[in-house]
Amino acid sequence: MPALPDFVEDLGGGVFAIDTGFQRPRFDAAYLLVHQGRAAFIDSGTNHAVPRHLAALEALGLRRDAVDWVIPTHVHLDHAGGAGLLMRELPGASMLVHPRGARHMIDPTALVEGALAVYGAAEMARSYGELVPVDAGRVRHSHDGMDLTLGGDRVLHLIDTPGHARHHHCIWDSLTRGWFSGDTFGSSYREFNTVRGAWIFPNTTPVQFDPPALRASVRRLLSLKPACMYVTHFSRLADVPCLADRMLSMLDAMIALALRHRDAPDRHAALKRELATLYATHLAEHGVERVPEKLALLAIDIEINAQGMGVWLDREATRHKANTP
């Protein structure tokens, strides 16, 4: 095996985790699968990650035309913001994307406008760069239960996994018996590992967070008894049944928290405050040291998860009114 750049980790079985460099080290991963001289990228990170992907190919002795597929798990920008630019560098690749997300890869205008509204132009340029559209002729739609092969005989199986987003699918790798789970299986940052293992929490980001759908999607992932999960935030996780229990228990706690504060005068501030308290309590119970200091690493997640919980509460209130005689 040739020497790899320090942002590439060989996970075995032809799976390589690429630290995309988004926000901080070991925060955001994309994956490169290599089999029989052919390759696929799962997620891309942002535009700023594309040189890292190309460097990983070069380090492994792979030509750019050896890449057959670019497969975003969903089209949130930390997962797919650089997919268009990456496709431009990979002349033989097709993009496989959830049908609900395909139009945003072909014309990213709505993604850009949404991100500008949240982050502003300066932060958009700093974190994401200019999104590049993908030629519609190179885009393929996934469907629930779809199989494709890499390198002739490595089966990748895709299922529809709403809950985090309606445009989310997960990819099962038959060789390593692992799911590339995007954000469906939550986030687990390595800074919070202790002797008890990994710490994990669900992602409740706006605008399509749906707790029952997320729980059902996680149960579908577990039904194949996976040996591991390849999460975007961050890298491979083992001990899947234990982590699933922790993640779903945290989901219940977050929903209960949201419902308690649905009528709070300054609901967003209350949700952020209560999320921080919830996470701090669980981190301490997990054996994490210097919790107040390390809680700062969750600032982005707390902000975005509070936003998503608020959107969900508003949607539930609207649905309740519509169903009330």
Secondary structure, 3 states (H helix, E strand, C coil): CCCCCCCEEEEECCEEEEECCCCCCCCCEEEEEEECCEEEEECCCCHHHHHHHHHHHHHCCCCHHHEEEEECCCCCHHHHCCHHHHHHHCCCCEEEECHHHHHHHHCCHHHHHHHHHHHCHHHHHHHCCCCCCCCHHHEEECCCCEEEEECCCEEEEEEECCCCCCCCEEEEECCCCEEEEECCCCECCHHHCECCECCCECCCCCCCCCHHHHHHHHHHHHCCCCCEEEECCCEEECCHHHHHHHHHHHHHHHHHHHHHCCCCCCHHHHHHHHHHHHHHHHHHHCCCCCHHHHHHHHHHHHHHHHHHHHHHHHHHHHHHHHHCC
